[in-house]
Each structure stands twice: as structure tokens, then as C-alpha cells.
Amino acid sequence: MFTDKTRRIVRCDYDKRLCTIEGIAITPRITSNKQSFNPLGCELSVPTPLLFDHNQEIGAIGEVVYMRKSEFEVFIRATIFPDEFGYSV
């Protein structure tokens, strides 16, 4: 089980094209939508579009470039696009 549950910006100091975030994307806990996902049942493939708050109207704000799953969670690392929507997140 991964111990660090925080979401954080990894690097974004001087060149916003290098901005990445990482954190836990899926856990087996019941969500506010009354749904639960089994992390081991997920099929992982990268790159995968990164959406802001599951909003498909604005499109992807970046892409997931790394995923790792366990029976407890799916950990992801994503790059943020250097555009208006990427900068706003």
C-alpha cells in the first residue's frame, strides 16, 4: 500500500511545459456518487487523457504518463499541458 496520499505538483518552477502532478487516482472506497472501484480490476494504459474534475467539455488538461496499481489504489503521474486550461489547474 502506498503511504503518501497527497496530491502534489512535482515540478513546475521555471518551465511550465515540465509541470507534472502525482497522486492517488482510484481507491476501493465508496465515493460521493455511491460507487466503488476495484483498483486491481482496472486496465491501465498510458498515455491517458487527464481531465479536470471528470469534465469532458473542456477536454484534456494533460496526460497520464505513469500508472501503478495495487489492491488498495492506483497511483498516477501526469504532465499538464502548457495552455490556458492546464495553467488554470
C-alpha positions in Angstrom: 0.0 0.0 0.0 1.3 3.5 -0.8 1.6 5.7 2.2 1.7 9.1 0.7 -2.0 10.1 0.0 -1.3 13.7 -1.0 -1.6 15.2 -4.5 1.2 17.5 -5.3 2.9 19.4 -8.1 6.2 17.7 -8.6 8.0 20.3 -10.8 6.8 23.5 -12.4 9.4 26.0 -11.4 10.6 27.9 -14.5 9.3 26.0 -17.5 5.5 25.3 -17.3 5.9 22.7 -20.1 7.5 20.5 -17.5 4.7 20.7 -14.9 3.6 17.3 -13.5 1.3 16.2 -10.8 1.0 12.9 -9.0 -1.3 11.2 -6.5 -3.9 8.5 -5.9 -6.5 8.3 -8.7 -8.6 5.3 -7.6 -9.3 3.6 -4.3 -11.8 0.9 -3.4 -13.7 3.3 -1.0 -17.2 4.3 -1.8 -17.3 7.7 -3.5 -19.8 10.5 -3.0 -21.6 9.1 -6.1 -22.2 5.9 -4.1 -19.8 3.9 -6.4 -16.7 1.8 -5.6 -14.0 0.7 -8.0 -11.7 -2.3 -7.6 -8.2 -1.0 -8.4 -7.0 -4.5 -9.4 -9.8 -4.7 -11.9 -8.6 -1.6 -13.8 -6.8 -1.9 -17.1 -4.0 0.6 -17.3 -2.5 2.1 -20.4 -0.5 5.3 -21.0 -0.7 7.9 -22.2 -4.3 8.5 -21.0 -6.0 11.9 -21.2 -6.1 13.8 -17.9 -9.4 15.5 -17.2 -10.2 18.2 -14.6 -12.9 17.1 -12.3 -14.0 14.5 -14.9 -15.2 17.4 -17.1 -15.1 16.3 -20.7 -16.4 19.6 -22.0 -13.1 21.4 -21.8 -11.1 18.3 -22.9 -7.9 17.0 -21.6 -5.7 19.3 -19.4 -2.8 16.9 -19.7 -2.0 13.3 -20.0 -1.2 10.5 -17.5 2.2 9.2 -18.3 2.7 6.7 -15.4 0.3 4.4 -13.5 0.9 1.8 -10.8 -1.8 -0.3 -9.2 -2.1 -2.4 -6.1 -5.1 -4.0 -4.4 -5.6 -0.7 -2.5 -5.2 2.1 -5.1 -4.0 3.3 -8.4 -1.1 5.8 -8.2 -0.7 8.1 -11.3 1.8 10.7 -12.5 0.6 13.2 -15.2 2.0 16.0 -17.2 -0.1 19.2 -17.5 -0.4 20.8 -21.0 1.1 24.3 -21.3 -2.1 26.0 -22.3 -5.0 28.1 -20.8 -6.7 25.1 -19.2 -3.5 23.4 -18.0 -2.3 26.7 -16.3 -5.7 27.2 -14.6 -5.5 23.9 -12.7 
